């Protein structure tokens, strides 16, 4: 930004501060509008209402509006989908992130969560205060009748007994 632009902005702010509240806003603000006619076929359901382009207000420049919070001028026609395209609607996604970059970031986040879980489980978790119980003969397989006897019985074998 060059010095002449800065001086013009400062002069405009000072002039606006000195202006009484009952005075109408400057003509430059009331001229700016995005309600331009479109080249599409007119929608018969609008019944003469202007068919506005599908552009979110979040893409508009934040300066130079009569209502800077909503980025619109007073009396400007509202879009038929105003609740979606207003400043309070869903955020518009950034256009500079490719799907490959988004997938890479998602994979990196999942890898970070997995690494944190492994760190907690194997490094930060203390050893149990007692020795784990040990059984002779491969964990009492021989005493309990072998592996086949210890398997879960199905419903058909239960009904036959």
N, C-alpha and C positions, 0 to 999 in steps of 0.2 A: 504494500500500500504506500503510495507516495504522499508527500507532505500536503499537497493541495487537497487530496481526498480527506485526509484527517482534519484539515482546517474547515472544510465544508461541513463535515459531520459535527464537529464541535460547535460551529456557528448555528447549525440546525437545531442541536440540542438546547443551546442557550435561548434561541428564539422560541422554541416550544415551551421552555420553562417560563418565559416572560408572558406568553400568550394567556389571556384569561380562559377559564374553562368553558365559558359560554360561546366562545368563538369556534366557528366550524374548522375542521381540519384542512390542511393545505390541499390544493387541487391535485398535486402529484400523487397523493395517496388514493384519492377517489377515482383516478383514471385507471390504476392498475387493476386488472381482473383477468382471471383465467377462464371466464365463461365465453369461450370462442366456439363458433359453430363448427360442427364436425361434418365430414364428408359421408357419413353413414346414412343409410336410409332411415327416415324419421320413424320413431316408435309410435304406433297408433295409440298406445295406452297412456302416453304422456299428454296427449290432447293439447298440443301447442306449447307445453312447458319446454324450455331449452334442454336439448340433449347434450349434457356435459360429458367431457372425456373422463375415462376411468383413471384418475390420477390422485394419489393420496396427498393430503395436505402436508404430510411429513416431508415430502420432497421439495416443498416451496422454500424460498429464501426467508429466513426468520425476520428480516428487517423490512420496513416499509408498508406495514399493514395497519389498518385502523384498530383491529383487534389482534394484537401480536400473539396472544395466547393460542387462539384458534387459527391464526394466519389467514384471516379473511377480512374483507371490507364490509361495512354495514350496508345492507341492501343487496348484496351479492346473492344470486340465486344458489340454492343448495342443491347438491346432487341427490338423485333419488335414493342412492345408497349412502347417505351422509354418515350413518352410524359406523360404516366400515371404513370410509375414506377420510374421516375427520382425524384430528390430532389424538383423539382418545381411542381410535380404532386399533386393530392389531398392528404391531410394528412391521415395517417393510424390511425384508431381508437385505443384507448388504450384497451388492452385485459383484463385488470383487472376490468372493470366495467360490472356488470351483467345487464340484462334487467330490473330486479326488482329494482336495485339501480338507474338506469337511469330514470325509471318511478317515483320513489320516489323523485328524484331531480327535475324532471319536475313538479310534483304536488306541491312540495315546492315552486318552482318559481311562479307558477300560484297563489298559496295561498298568496304569498308575494305581487304580483301585486294587487290582490283583496283587501287585507288588506290595502294597500296604497291608493287605490281608495276610500274605505270606510272611511279611516281616513280623506282624503281631503274633502269628501262630508259632513260628519257629525260632524267633529271636527274643521277643519280649515276654512270651508266656513262660512263667517259671516252672521248674520241674515239680512233680507232685511230692508232697512231704513224706510219703511212705513208699515202700517197695511194692511193686505190683505183684499180685498173687500168681504163683507158678504151680502147674500141676505136672506130675510125672506122666510118662507114657504118652507123649504128644497131646497133652491137655485132656487126659482121661478118656480118650477115644476107645481104648481097649476096655476100660471099666464100664463105660456106658453102652457097650454092645456094638461098637463099630460105626462107621460113617452112614451106612444105609439105615440103621435104626434111628439115628438122630435127625434124619431129614424130615421136613414137614410133610405130614400126611395130607393127601387130597381128599375131597369130599367123597369120591367113589370108594376109596379104601376104608373110610370111616363107616359107610353104610353097610359094607360087606361084613364087618366085624360083628 
